[in-house]
Amino acid sequence: MQEEVVDRQEQPIAAGSQPMVDALRESMAGQVEMAYRRDRLLAWLALTAGAGIILAIPFALRSGSEFFLPVTIALVIAVAMVPLLEWLERRRLPSPLAALLCVIIFLGLANAAIASVIIPATEWFARLPSRIQLIRKNLSPLIDIYSSFERFVDETMGSLLRNTARGRTVTVQEPNSLFDYVASSAPHALVQLVFATLVVYFFLSSWTRMRRRTITSRGSFSSAMTTARVIQEMVDRTSAYLATITAVNIGMGVLVSLMLWFAGMPSPIMWGGLVAIFNYVPYFGPIVAAGLLAVGGLMTFSDLGYALVPALLFVAVHLVEANVLTPMLVGRRLTINPLLILVALSFWSWVWGTAGALLAVPLLIILKTILDAAGWPDIAGFLFAEGTFTNTHQDEDAALPPELRK
């Protein structure tokens, strides 16, 4: 009897509070709708701004290559030489003196390597016109095989161009000599070289102080430790990769030089240097080196089979180096997805040409180290889970308190 009285007292209260519950539910739903629209607008703005910046950066780097290229080269070289700088500083050398010794050592090794390649290469270029006949003689079997096809293509293209090229005058300018090109571009290259050298020196001389200031300026201990770890990993990975690849390339260049010397190839040191330099560019560099060795063999030897021996020797050495030696020395710690390497090579080659191809892998390592520490952007999650294209209308009731849900 007492329970019936209590139920009768609660029924008017529940009935009277239902309009209030409905109004509160509609208010909450309106707030959820406004929050959804605001989040979607902000997501679209962030996505549009980010896409615009990402699309503009390559063109800015390409158009400003006279500034960005030497700075980037200098920074990569400086980061790779940080372990040597720290080793000298542990021997109680002042930072400016240690940085100066690093720059002198690098310039000495670089000039020696370039001189060993450039001087003989000029002789080979000068010898090329006189060896055209020998190259044609060596390639005569291949030329005979494709001569009929070439004749068919020439006749077809000639008949097409004969109808479209009437009354058209073509002016061909005589190309400038290589000496004129080098002489006109030498002052500009010299200015960039001096600028890059100064960037390397000042970066190294202020490295210890700059790293300490970067770490101590963090707002918390965990942030300082994260910053220190990112900086150290970036230096370790970049320097380890460049040091390992340089040692492997030098060893391969020496071995190829000895093999070419036994095979009777002129200027074996130059060819070994070219092999070492081109091997810095993954995938495409060894192909170019093998092609140059094939051309050099065709210029030197009169027998086609023996002319291809230098290129075949290099290919054999490169297969052992790429599949056994480098994976064993580099290890899993510096293993990078081949697709990322190809994309980086394509991107930086388009931006900065040959220099960009040489910088592609070190820049990829630096960027990958930073993103591994900071976190990779979840584009799919941003678009489909928490950002732009999320349909939150279905989850409006889930955002309401349990007592207000339908």
N, C-alpha and C positions, 0 to 999 in steps of 0.2 A: 504493500500500500504506500509505503514511504517512497519507494523507487518510482512509482507512477507520478507522484507529486513532483519529484525532482525532474523527470522527463518533461512534464508539462511546463515547468518553469524555464527550462533550457530551450524549448522549441521556439518561443517568440524571439529570444536573443539570436538564435542561429538564423531565423528567417529575416530578422532585421539587419543582420550584418552581411547578408549575401550581396546587396548592392554595393556595399563598401568594398567587399572582396573583389567584385567584378571591376570596379573602378581602379582599385590598386593593381589588378592584373593588367588592365589596359594601359595604365601608366608605366608599369614595368616593361611591357611589350614595346611601348613607344620609345622608352629609353634604350632598349636593346636594338631597335631599328635604327635610331640615331647613331648609336655607337658603331653599328655595322657599317652604315653609310660613311661615317667619318673614317673608320679604319680602311675601308675600301678606297676612299679618295686618297688617303695618305699612302697607301700601298701603291696605287697607280702613279702618284707623283714620285715616290722613291724609285719605282721601277723605271719610269721614263727618264728621270735624271741620271740614274746609274747606267742605263743603256746608252744615253747620250755621251756620258763621260767615257765609257768604255770604247765607244765607236770613235770618239775624237782623239783619244790618246795616241793610237798608231799614226794618224796623220800629223799630229803635233810632233811626235818623235821623228817622223820622216822629214818633215819640212825643217825642223830645227836640228838636223843631224850634225851640223857644224859645231853645235854646242853640246848636244846630248851624247853624241858618239864618243868624243875624247873623254868626257866626264865619266861615262859608264865604263869605258875601258880602264881608266885610271882607278876607279873604285873597285872593280873586280881584281885588278892586279894588287891593289893595296890590301884588300881583304885576304887574298891568297898569301901575302907576305907578312901578315900579322904574327904567325908563329915564329918566324925568324926575328921579327922585331922584339917579341917578348923574350926570346932566348938571349938576345943581345942585352936587353934591359936587365935580365937576371944576372948578367955578368957585370952589373953596376955601371953600364954605359948610360949616359943621359939620353933621353928620348930624341932630341934633335940629332945627336951624333949617330944613334942607332938607326934612325930613319934615313940619314944621309948614306950610311953604309949599305942599307938595303937597296936604295935607289942606284948606287954605284954598281953593286953586284948585279942587279937586274939589267941595267943598261949595258954592262960589259958582256954578259951572256947573250943578250938579245942582239947586240951589234955583231958579235962573233958568229952567231947562227945566221944572221941575214947576209953577212959578207961571204960566208961559205956557200951560200946559195945564189945570191944575185950575180956575183962576178962571173962564175962559170955559165950561168943562165944567159947572160948577154952574148957570150960566145956561141951558144947553141942557137939563139935567135939569129945571129948574124950568119950562121952556117946553113940555116934552113933553106934559103932560096937555091943554093947550089946543090942541095940534096933532094930536091923535088923529084928529079928523074929517078933517083935510086928508090924513093918511096913508091913511085908509080911502077917501077919494075917489080918490086916486091909484092905489090898489090895487083899486079896484072891478072893473076888467075881470078881474083874476085871481080875485077873490072870486066873481064870477058864474060863472066856469068851474068852480070847485070847490064851488060851493054845493050842488049836487045830491048830490055824493059826501059832503060833510060832513053833509047832512041824513040820508042813509042811515046813516052811522056813528053819528050821535046817536040815531036811532031804535033802532038795534040795541043799542047800549050802554045806552040807557034801559030797554029791555025786559028786559035781563039784570040790571041793577042794581035794577030795581023788585022783582024776586023775591028778591033776596038782601039788600036793605038795610032790610027791615021790622023795626021795633022797635029800630033802632040809632040812637043819639044821637051826633052829631058836634059837638064843641066846637072852634070855631075862635078862636084867640087873635088879637087885633088886633096886627098887626106894629108893632114899635117904629119910631120915626122915624129918618131917616138922621142927624139931629143927635144923637140920644141914642146911637146906635151909635158915631159918631165920638167923642163926648165920653167914652164909657166906655172906648174902646180907645186914646184918645190918650195917657194916661200910660204904658201898657205899650209902645206904639210908640216913645214918646220915650226910654224907658229902653233899648230895643234899639238905637235910633239912636245914643245916646251911647256905649253899649258897643261898637258896631261902629266908631264913629269912633276910640275909644281903641285898639282892636285895630289899625286901619290905621296910626295914628300910631306906636305902639310897634313894630310890625312894620317900618315903614320906617326908624325911627330906629336900630334895631338890625340892619338888613339887612346892612350891610357887615361888621360884626363877626361876625354869625352865619354868614355865608357863608364868611368866612376861617377861622373855627373849625371849621366842618364839613369844609372841604377839608384843613386841616392835621392834623386828628385821624385821617385815614386811615392804615392801617398800611403802605401801600406807595405808591410814586410813581404807578404805573398806576391804583390805586384812587382816589388824589387827583385825577388827571386825569379819570377817568371821572365822578367826582362833580361836578367843576367843569363838565364838558361838559353833564351832565344839568341842572344848575341853570341854566346859561346858555341852553340850548335851551328849557327850560320858560319862562323869563322872556321870551325873544325871541319864541317862538311865541304865547304868550298875549297879550303886549302888542301884537305885530304884528296879530294877529287883531282884538283889541278896538279898536285904533286905526283899522285899516282899515274895519271895519264901522261904527264910530262916524262916521268921515268920510263914508262912503257914505250912511248913514242921515240925517245932517244935510243933506248935499247934496240927497238925495231929498226930505226934508221941506221944504226951502226951495223947490225946484222945484214940488212939489205945492201949497204955499201960494200961490206966484205964479199958478199955473194956476187954482186955485180963486178967487183974488181977481179974475182976469179973467173967470171964469165967474159972478161975482156971489154966491158962497157966503159967508155970514157967518162971522166968526171964522176966517179962513184960517190964521192962525198956530197956533191950537189944533189944527186938523186936520193941519197939517204936523207938529206935535209928536207927535200920536197916531200918525201914520204912521211917524215915525222910531222911536218906542218899540216899536211892535208889530213892526217889521221886525227887531228883535233875535231874535225867535222864528222860526226857520225854518219854512216851509210853512204853519203854522197862523196865525202873526201877520198876514201879509198878507191872509189870508181874513177874519179878524176886522176888520181895518182897512177892507177893501172893504165889508163888511156895515154897519159904523158909518157910512161915508160914504153908503151907499145910504139908510140911515134918515135921516141928516141932510138929504140931498137931498129925500126925501119930506116931511120936515117944513118945508122951505123953499119949494119950487117947486110950483106947482099942476098942471103938465103932467108926465105920467109919463115921457115920453121925456127931457125936460130934467132931471128929478129924478135920473135915473140917470147923468147926465154926470159928476158928481164921482167916483163910483165907477169909471166907465170910464176917466177920466183917470188915476186912481191905478193901475189895473190895467195900462194901457199903460206907464206909467213903471216899474212894478215888473217887467214882463217884460223891458224893456231892462236894468234894473239887475241882475236875477237871472241873465240869460243872457249878458250882454256885459260889463258894468262890473265886477261883483264877481269873476267868474272871471279877468278880466284883471289886477285889482289884487292879489287874494289869491294867485293862481298855484297851481302844483302843490304847492308846499311845504306849504301848509296845507289841501290837499284831503283831505276826510274822506268815507268811504263813507256814502252817503245812508241805508243801512240802520242804521248805527251812530247816525246823528243821530236817526232816528225812534225807535230804542230808547231813546236817552238822553233825548229829549223826553218819551216816555211814562213812563219811570222817574222822572225828577226832577219831572215834573208831578204824578205820584201821590204822591211823597214830600212836596214843598213847594209844590204849587200853581203859581200864576203866577210866583212868584219862582224856583221850581225850573226852570220852562221857560226863563226868562231866563239861568239859570246852566248850562243843560245843555251847550251847546257849549263854553264856556270850561273847564268841568270835564272834558269829553271830551278836549279838547286837552291839558290837564295830565296826565291819566291816560295818554293815548296816548304823550306824550313820555317819561314815566317807563318805560312798558312797552317802548318802542322801544329804550331804553338798557339796561334790565335783562333784556329778553327776554320774549317772550310765552309763557305757559304752554301746553305741548303736552298738552292734555287727552286727545286721541286716543292719543298715544304713551304717556301715563301709564297709560291704561286697557288698551290692547290690545298694546302693544309691550314695555314694560318694567315694568309694574306689576300691576294688580289681576287682569286676566283672562288673563294670559299663561300658556300651557300649556308649562312647561319640561320636562315629563316626556319629551318627544320629543327634547330636547337634552341628556339626561343623559350619553350616551356622548361627545358633543362636548366636554363639560367635563372628561373624563378625559384623562390623558396618552396619547399615541399608542400606546405599547407596551401599555397596559392596555385598549384598546378591544376590543370583540368582533369 
